[in-house]
């Protein structure tokens, strides 16, 4: 069965990085991605690079979505950015609350991602396809799983078209979240965020920071490999491919790969799943 694929990149900081990412994208386009998303840092610290990367992807004939956060922003600054997106041909946005940068005294005029989604709809109607974030293992700052689920449903009701999850390695967490969201009336596609495993220390650091759970057996196996990169990558390929197979069997509407600006790990998983197009 075919399964829609999307890809996430971060904006390069050097000319060499720009060239490297362009080469990575050329390799990954074999997956025929539905779209690519491009992140940026707290407070929009790399926002110019985000939009430049999005424009490069659009010029290559692939749909692209900038990540767009509202924390610390004013209605006027958001309105101006939306006009810039429209002027440059952007038709898709990943709408996020974002993290409050150090030194900021308050939230600005938007406290939640649902406020941003509602404002985008008020200002631009249906011009943008809006993705929002979802947390199958519960947002690390949520008061409770129920409150987190309600916050997600509020974002959807504000006008989101689809959602992308934080990465996870427990398929049951995804299925439970999807089913509980459906009981709250959520009917949009919830794409599974997939993080290939290539570097155990980096993965453990990321996961501790963002609240993504590494199952104990996976963590212990990764630690047992030490600096043996080949074993880490072979084990990681098995774990992530098995996860994707379970998700596919359970009816996931799409896989969103956190590529870390590399091609091989994502291509290896998709080849294992027979998702690479030869046309």
SERO-4910 file (N, C-alpha, C, O; in steps of 0.05 Angstrom, whole numbers):
BEGIN
 pado doro    nc1    nc2    nc3   cac1   cac2   cac3    cc1    cc2    cc3    oc1    oc2    oc3
  Unk    A     16    -24      0      0      0      0     17     25      0     38     26     13
  Unk    A      9     45    -15     24     71    -14     17     86     11     -4     83     22
  Unk    A     36    101     21     33    116     45     46    144     41     69    146     35
  Unk    A     30    165     45     42    192     41     66    197     60     65    190     84
  Unk    A     86    209     49    110    216     63    114    246     63    109    259     43
  Unk    A    122    257     86    131    285     86    157    287    101    164    268    116
  Unk    A    172    309     98    199    311    108    203    337    123    191    357    116
  Unk    A    219    336    144    225    361    158    255    367    157    272    349    160
  Unk    A    262    392    152    289    402    151    292    425    170    272    437    179
  Unk    A    317    432    177    322    458    191    339    475    173    354    465    157
  Unk    A    337    502    175    351    520    157    381    519    162    390    522    184
  Unk    A    397    515    141    426    515    144    436    543    152    424    563    147
  Unk    A    459    543    166    470    568    176    494    578    160    504    600    164
  Unk    A    504    561    141    527    568    125    522    563     96    504    547     89
  Unk    A    537    575     78    534    569     49    539    539     43    526    528     26
  Unk    A    558    528     58    564    499     54    539    482     62    533    462     49
  Unk    A    527    491     84    503    477     93    480    479     73    465    460     70
  Unk    A    477    502     60    457    506     40    461    486     17    442    473      8
  Unk    A    486    483      8    492    465    -14    488    436     -6    477    420    -21
  Unk    A    496    430     19    492    402     29    463    395     30    455    373     22
  Unk    A    446    413     41    418    407     43    405    405     15    387    388     12
  Unk    A    413    421     -4    402    418    -31    408    390    -42    391    379    -55
  Unk    A    432    380    -37    439    353    -46    422    332    -31    413    312    -43
  Unk    A    418    336     -5    401    317     11    373    317      0    361    295     -3
  Unk    A    362    340     -6    335    341    -17    333    326    -43    313    312    -48
  Unk    A    352    330    -60    351    316    -86    349    286    -82    335    272    -96
  Unk    A    364    275    -63    362    246    -57    335    239    -46    323    219    -54
  Unk    A    324    255    -28    299    249    -14    275    252    -32    253    242    -26
  Unk    A    277    267    -54    255    271    -72    247    245    -85    225    243    -98
  Unk    A    264    225    -84    257    198    -94    232    187    -78    219    169    -88
  Unk    A    227    198    -55    204    189    -39    178    203    -48    157    196    -37
  Unk    A    180    221    -67    157    236    -76    141    248    -52    118    243    -48
  Unk    A    155    265    -35    142    275    -11    118    293    -18    118    308    -37
  Unk    A     97    291     -1     74    308     -4     81    337      1     71    355    -12
  Unk    A     99    341     20    109    368     25    134    366     43    139    344     54
  Unk    A    148    388     47    170    389     65    165    412     84    156    434     76
  Unk    A    171    409    110    169    430    129    197    439    137    216    424    136
  Unk    A    199    465    145    225    476    153    222    490    180    205    508    183
  Unk    A    238    482    199    236    493    226    250    520    229    264    529    211
  Unk    A    246    533    252    263    555    260    264    557    290    248    544    304
  Unk    A    283    573    300    289    573    328    270    591    344    253    604    333
  Unk    A    274    590    370    257    606    389    258    635    381    279    647    376
  Unk    A    235    648    381    233    676    375    238    682    346    243    706    339
  Unk    A    238    662    329    243    667    300    272    673    294    279    687    275
  Unk    A    290    661    310    319    667    308    331    660    281    351    671    272
  Unk    A    318    641    266    328    634    240    306    637    219    306    622    199
  Unk    A    288    655    224    264    657    207    270    664    178    258    653    160
  Unk    A    290    681    174    298    688    146    308    663    132    301    659    109
  Unk    A    325    648    145    335    623    133    313    603    128    314    588    109
  Unk    A    293    603    146    270    585    142    255    592    116    250    574    100
  Unk    A    249    617    112    234    625     88    251    621     63    240    613     42
  Unk    A    277    626     64    294    621     41    295    591     33    294    584     10
  Unk    A    296    574     54    296    545     48    269    537     37    268    521     18
  Unk    A    247    547     48    220    542     37    218    550      8    208    535     -9
  Unk    A    229    574      1    228    583    -26    244    565    -45    236    560    -68
  Unk    A    267    555    -35    283    537    -52    268    511    -58    268    501    -80
  Unk    A    254    501    -37    238    476    -41    215    481    -60    211    464    -78
  Unk    A    201    503    -57    179    509    -76    190    512   -104    176    503   -123
  Unk    A    214    524   -108    225    527   -135    232    500   -147    234    497   -171
  Unk    A    236    479   -130    242    452   -139    217    436   -145    219    413   -152
  Unk    A    194    449   -143    169    436   -150    156    419   -128    139    403   -134
  Unk    A    165    424   -103    154    409    -81    140    428    -62    151    450    -57
  Unk    A    117    421    -51    103    438    -32    120    441     -7    134    422      1
  Unk    A    119    464      6    136    469     29    121    486     49    105    504     42
  Unk    A    126    481     75    113    495     97    133    506    117    148    490    128
  Unk    A    133    532    122    150    542    144    137    536    171    113    537    173
  Unk    A    153    529    191    143    529    218    140    558    226    156    575    220
  Unk    A    118    563    240    110    591    246    100    592    275     78    582    280
  Unk    A    116    604    293    107    604    321     99    632    329    107    652    316
  Unk    A     82    634    350     70    659    357     79    670    384     71    693    391
  Unk    A     94    655    399    101    664    426    117    690    424    136    692    409
  Unk    A    110    709    441    124    735    441    117    754    418    128    775    416
  Unk    A     98    745    400     92    761    376     68    779    380     52    774    398
  Unk    A     66    799    364     42    816    363     25    809    340     33    796    321
  Unk    A      0    818    341    -18    813    318     -7    826    293     -9    815    271
  Unk    A      4    850    296     15    864    273     39    849    260     41    847    236
  Unk    A     56    838    277     80    823    267     71    797    253     82    790    232
  Unk    A     51    784    264     41    760    252     27    766    225     30    752    205
  Unk    A     11    788    226     -3    796    201     18    802    179     13    795    156
  Unk    A     39    816    186     60    823    166     73    798    155     79    797    131
  Unk    A     78    778    172     91    754    163     73    738    145     81    726    125
  Unk    A     47    737    151     28    723    134     27    736    106     26    722     86
  Unk    A     29    763    105     29    776     79     54    768     64     54    764     39
  Unk    A     77    766     78    102    758     65    100    730     54    109    724     32
  Unk    A     88    712     70     84    684     61     68    684     35     75    670     16
  Unk    A     46    698     35     28    699     12     43    709    -13     40    699    -35
  Unk    A     58    731     -9     73    743    -31     94    725    -42    101    727    -66
  Unk    A    104    707    -26    126    689    -36    115    661    -44    131    643    -50
  Unk    A     89    658    -45     77    633    -56     73    611    -36     67    589    -44
  Unk    A     76    617    -10     72    597     10     42    592     14     26    611     17
  Unk    A     34    567     14      6    560     17      1    540     40    -21    530     44
  Unk    A     22    535     55     20    515     77     37    525    100     59    536     96
  Unk    A     27    522    124     41    531    149     39    510    170     18    497    173
  Unk    A     61    506    185     59    490    210     58    510    233     77    524    239
  Unk    A     34    513    245     28    533    265     34    523    293     22    502    301
  Unk    A     51    536    307     61    527    334     60    550    354     61    573    347
  Unk    A     58    542    379     61    563    400     90    572    401     96    596    401
  Unk    A    108    553    402    136    559    404    145    562    433    129    563    451
  Unk    A    171    563    436    183    566    463    190    595    468    200    609    449
  Unk    A    185    605    492    191    633    498    222    636    499    235    623    516
  Unk    A    233    654    483    262    658    483    271    670    510    256    684    523
  Unk    A    296    664    517    306    676    542    307    707    539    314    717    518
  Unk    A    299    721    560    299    750    559    272    762    553    268    786    556
  Unk    A    253    745    543    226    755    537    211    757    564    212    739    580
  Unk    A    196    778    567    182    782    592    154    771    592    142    768    613
  Unk    A    143    764    569    115    754    568    109    739    543    126    737    525
  Unk    A     85    730    541     77    714    518     72    730    493     71    718    471
  Unk    A     68    756    495     59    772    472     29    770    470     15    765    489
  Unk    A     18    775    446    -11    775    442    -23    748    436    -47    745    433
  Unk    A     -6    727    435    -16    700    429     -5    682    451     19    680    455
  Unk    A    -23    669    466    -14    652    487    -12    623    478      5    608    488
  Unk    A    -30    615    460    -31    587    452    -31    584    421    -37    603    407
  Unk    A    -23    561    412    -23    556    383    -51    559    371    -55    567    348
  Unk    A    -72    552    387    -99    555    378   -106    584    372   -121    590    354
  Unk    A    -94    603    387    -98    631    381    -86    638    354    -98    654    339
  Unk    A    -63    627    348    -50    632    322    -66    620    299    -70    634    279
  Unk    A    -76    596    303    -91    583    281   -116    600    276   -123    605    253
  Unk    A   -130    608    297   -154    624    294   -148    651    280   -164    660    263
  Unk    A   -126    663    287   -118    689    274   -112    686    245   -119    702    228
  Unk    A    -97    664    238    -91    659    210   -117    656    194   -119    667    172
  Unk    A   -136    641    205   -162    638    191   -177    665    188   -189    670    167
  Unk    A   -176    681    209   -190    707    208   -177    725    187   -192    739    173
  Unk    A   -151    724    185   -137    742    167   -136    733    138   -137    749    119
  Unk    A   -135    706    134   -129    696    107   -149    675     97   -146    664     76
  Unk    A   -170    670    113   -190    651    104   -178    623    100   -164    613    118
  Unk    A   -183    611     77   -173    584     71   -148    584     54   -142    564     42
  Unk    A   -134    607     53   -110    608     36    -90    587     44    -77    574     27
  Unk    A    -86    583     70    -65    565     80    -76    538     89    -97    537    101
  Unk    A    -61    517     82    -65    491     94    -49    492    120    -25    495    120
  Unk    A    -63    488    143    -50    492    169    -46    465    183    -65    450    188
  Unk    A    -21    459    189    -14    436    206     -9    446    235      2    468    239
  Unk    A    -16    429    254     -9    435    282      5    412    294      6    390    283
  Unk    A     16    416    318     31    395    332     12    378    349     -8    387    359
  Unk    A     20    352    352      5    334    370     25    318    386     48    313    377
  Unk    A     17    310    411     36    297    429     24    271    440     11    271    461
  Unk    A     28    249    426     17    223    435     26    216    463     11    202    478
  Unk    A     50    225    471     60    218    498     56    241    518     69    242    539
  Unk    A     40    261    510     32    284    527     54    305    526     77    300    531
  Unk    A     45    330    520     64    353    520     77    355    547     64    353    568
  Unk    A    104    360    548    118    361    574    108    382    593    112    381    617
  Unk    A     95    403    582     85    425    600     55    422    606     43    440    618
  Unk    A     42    401    596     13    398    601      7    392    630     22    379    644
  Unk    A    -16    403    639    -24    397    667    -32    368    671    -28    357    692
  Unk    A    -43    356    650    -52    328    651    -56    318    623    -58    334    604
  Unk    A    -58    292    619    -64    281    592    -90    292    581    -92    298    557
  Unk    A   -110    294    599   -136    304    590   -135    333    581   -147    340    560
  Unk    A   -120    350    596   -117    378    588   -102    380    562   -109    398    545
  Unk    A    -82    363    558    -67    364    533    -85    357    509    -83    369    488
  Unk    A   -101    336    513   -119    327    491   -140    349    485   -146    354    461
  Unk    A   -150    362    505   -169    384    501   -156    407    486   -168    420    469
  Unk    A   -130    413    493   -116    435    479   -112    428    450   -114    446    433
  Unk    A   -107    403    444   -104    394    416   -131    397    401   -131    408    379
  Unk    A   -152    389    414   -179    391    401   -186    421    396   -198    427    376
  Unk    A   -177    438    415   -182    467    411   -168    478    387   -179    494    372
  Unk    A   -143    469    383   -128    477    359   -142    468    333   -143    483    314
  Unk    A   -152    444    334   -165    433    310   -190    449    304   -196    456    281
  Unk    A   -206    454    325   -231    469    322   -226    498    313   -243    510    300
  Unk    A   -202    508    319   -195    536    310   -190    537    280   -190    559    269
  Unk    A   -186    513    267   -183    514    238   -160    498    227   -153    502    204
  Unk    A   -148    480    242   -126    464    232   -136    443    212   -158    433    214
  Unk    A   -119    438    192   -126    418    171   -114    391    176   -125    371    168
  Unk    A    -92    390    191    -78    365    196    -60    369    220    -55    392    228
  Unk    A    -49    348    231    -31    349    253     -6    331    248     -8    311    234
  Unk    A     16    339    260     41    324    259     48    318    288     49    336    305
  Unk    A     54    292    295     61    286    322     90    291    328    107    290    310
  Unk    A     96    295    354    123    293    364    132    264    358    115    246    356
  Unk    A    158    259    354    166    232    348    162    214    373    162    224    396
  Unk    A    159    189    368    154    169    389    164    142    379    168    138    355
  Unk    A    166    123    397    174     96    390    155     75    400    160     51    400
  Unk    A    132     84    410    111     66    421     86     70    404     72     90    407
  Unk    A     80     52    386     57     55    368     31     56    383     13     70    375
  Unk    A     29     42    406      5     43    422     -2     71    431    -25     78    433
  Unk    A     19     87    438     14    114    446      1    130    424    -18    146    429
  Unk    A     10    126    399     -3    140    377    -32    131    373    -50    148    370
  Unk    A    -37    105    373    -64     96    368    -83    105    389   -106    112    384
  Unk    A    -74    104    414    -92    113    436    -98    143    433   -121    152    436
  Unk    A    -77    159    427    -81    188    423   -101    193    400   -119    209    403
  Unk    A    -97    180    378   -114    183    355   -143    176    362   -161    191    355
  Unk    A   -147    154    376   -174    145    382   -187    164    402   -211    170    400
  Unk    A   -172    173    422   -183    191    442   -190    218    429   -210    231    436
  Unk    A   -173    227    411   -179    253    397   -204    250    380   -220    268    379
  Unk    A   -208    227    367   -232    222    351   -257    223    368   -278    233    359
  Unk    A   -255    214    393   -278    215    411   -285    243    419   -308    249    427
  Unk    A   -266    262    416   -271    290    421   -280    305    396   -284    329    396
  Unk    A   -284    290    374   -293    302    349   -272    310    330   -277    322    310
  Unk    A   -247    302    336   -224    309    318   -225    290    294   -224    266    297
  Unk    A   -227    302    270   -230    285    246   -207    290    226   -208    279    204
  Unk    A   -188    307    233   -166    313    214   -145    291    214   -143    276    233
  Unk    A   -129    288    192   -108    269    192    -87    276    214    -79    299    217
  Unk    A    -78    256    228    -56    259    248    -32    243    238    -31    219    241
  Unk    A    -13    257    226     11    245    215     30    237    237     33    252    257
  Unk    A     43    214    234     61    204    255     89    216    249    100    212    228
  Unk    A    100    230    269    127    240    267    147    218    272    146    204    293
  Unk    A    166    214    254    185    191    255    213    202    256    222    217    239
  Unk    A    228    194    277    256    202    280    273    177    276    275    160    294
  Unk    A    287    175    253    306    153    249    327    153    271    334    175    281
  Unk    A    337    130    278    358    128    299    385    124    286    390    104    273
  Unk    A    403    144    289    429    143    277    452    148    297    474    140    293
  Unk    A    445    163    318    464    172    338    451    170    365    433    186    371
  Unk    A    460    152    382    446    147    407    448    170    426    428    177    439
  Unk    A    472    182    429    475    204    449    458    228    440    446    241    457
  Unk    A    457    234    414    441    256    404    411    250    409    396    268    418
  Unk    A    403    226    404    375    219    407    366    221    436    345    231    443
  Unk    A    383    211    454    377    212    483    375    241    493    358    247    509
  Unk    A    393    257    483    393    286    490    368    300    481    355    314    496
  Unk    A    361    296    455    336    307    444    312    298    460    295    314    466
  Unk    A    311    273    465    287    261    478    283    271    506    261    276    515
  Unk    A    305    274    521    304    285    548    294    314    547    279    322    565
  Unk    A    302    328    526    294    356    524    265    360    517    252    379    526
  Unk    A    255    343    499    227    348    488    206    329    500    183    332    494
  Unk    A    214    311    518    194    294    531    186    269    516    168    256    524
  Unk    A    200    264    493    194    239    479    207    215    494    230    216    503
  Unk    A    191    194    497    200    171    512    216    151    495    207    143    474
  Unk    A    239    144    505    254    122    492    248     97    509    256     96    533
  Unk    A    235     76    498    230     52    514    256     42    527    277     43    515
  Unk    A    253     32    551    277     24    566    294      4    551    318      5    551
  Unk    A    281    -16    538    296    -36    524    312    -24    500    334    -33    494
  Unk    A    300     -3    487    314     10    466    338     26    477    360     25    466
  Unk    A    333     41    498    354     57    511    378     40    519    401     46    514
  Unk    A    372     17    532    393      0    542    409    -13    519    433    -15    520
  Unk    A    395    -21    498    408    -32    475    427    -11    462    450    -17    455
  Unk    A    417     13    459    433     34    447    458     40    464    480     43    453
  Unk    A    454     41    490    477     46    508    497     23    507    521     27    510
  Unk    A    487     -2    502    505    -25    501    524    -24    477    545    -37    477
  Unk    A    516    -10    456    532     -9    432    556     10    434    574     10    418
  Unk    A    556     27    455    577     46    458    580     64    434    561     77    425
  Unk    A    605     65    423    610     81    399    609     66    373    618     75    352
  Unk    A    597     42    373    595     25    349    572     36    332    549     27    334
  Unk    A    579     54    314    559     68    298    544     49    280    519     51    276
  Unk    A    558     30    268    544     11    250    523     -5    264    501    -10    253
  Unk    A    529    -14    289    509    -29    305    485    -12    313    462    -21    312
  Unk    A    491     13    321    470     32    328    451     36    304    427     35    308
  Unk    A    463     40    281    446     46    257    430     22    248    407     24    240
  Unk    A    442     -2    250    428    -26    242    405    -32    261    383    -39    252
  Unk    A    410    -29    287    389    -33    307    367    -11    303    343    -18    304
  Unk    A    376     14    299    357     35    295    339     31    271    315     37    272
  Unk    A    350     21    250    335     15    226    313     -6    231    290     -3    222
  Unk    A    320    -27    246    301    -47    253    278    -35    270    255    -40    265
  Unk    A    285    -20    291    266     -9    309    246     10    295    222      7    298
  Unk    A    257     28    279    240     48    266    224     36    243    201     43    239
  Unk    A    235     17    228    220      3    207    197    -13    219    175    -12    208
  Unk    A    202    -27    241    180    -42    254    158    -23    264    135    -29    261
  Unk    A    166      0    275    147     20    284    129     29    261    105     30    263
  Unk    A    142     36    239    127     45    215    109     24    204     87     30    195
  Unk    A    117     -1    205    100    -23    195     75    -25    213     53    -29    203
  Unk    A     79    -23    239     56    -24    257     37     -1    252     12     -4    251
  Unk    A     48     23    248     32     46    243     16     43    216     -7     50    215
  Unk    A     30     33    196     17     29    170     -6      9    173    -27     13    162
  Unk    A      0    -13    187    -21    -33    190    -45    -22    206    -68    -32    202
  Unk    A    -40     -3    223    -61      9    239    -75     33    226    -93     45    238
  Unk    A    -68     39    201    -82     59    186    -72     87    189    -87    106    185
  Unk    A    -47     91    196    -36    118    198    -39    132    171    -34    120    150
  Unk    A    -47    158    170    -51    172    145    -26    182    131    -27    191    109
  Unk    A     -3    181    145     22    190    133     44    190    153     40    190    177
  Unk    A     69    189    143     93    190    160    108    215    154    114    222    131
  Unk    A    115    229    176    130    255    174    158    250    185    160    247    210
  Unk    A    178    250    168    205    243    177    221    267    186    223    287    171
  Unk    A    232    266    210    250    286    220    278    278    209    292    261    221
  Unk    A    286    291    188    310    281    173    336    290    186    357    278    180
  Unk    A    336    311    202    360    322    213    379    331    190    404    330    193
  Unk    A    368    338    168    383    347    144    401    326    133    422    332    121
  Unk    A    393    301    137    408    279    124    389    262    108    364    263    112
  Unk    A    399    246     90    382    230     72    382    200     79    361    187     77
  Unk    A    405    189     86    409    160     86    389    146    105    377    127     97
  Unk    A    387    156    130    370    141    149    341    140    141    328    119    143
  Unk    A    330    163    130    303    163    121    299    145     97    280    130     95
  Unk    A    318    146     78    317    129     54    318    100     62    304     83     50
  Unk    A    335     93     81    338     65     89    311     54    100    303     32     94
  Unk    A    298     70    117    272     62    128    252     59    106    237     39    105
  Unk    A    250     78     88    230     77     67    235     55     47    217     44     36
  Unk    A    261     49     43    267     26     26    258      0     39    248    -18     26
  Unk    A    263     -2     65    254    -26     80    223    -29     78    213    -51     77
  Unk    A    209     -6     76    180     -6     75    170     -7     46    145     -7     41
  Unk    A    188     -8     27    181     -7     -2    165     18     -9    145     16    -24
  Unk    A    175     41      1    161     66     -4    176     84    -24    168    107    -29
  Unk    A    198     75    -35    214     91    -53    203     88    -81    200     66    -91
  Unk    A    197    110    -94    186    110   -121    208    108   -141    228    122   -139
  Unk    A    205     91   -161    225     88   -183    216    103   -208    230    103   -228
  Unk    A    193    116   -206    183    131   -230    196    158   -233    190    173   -251
***
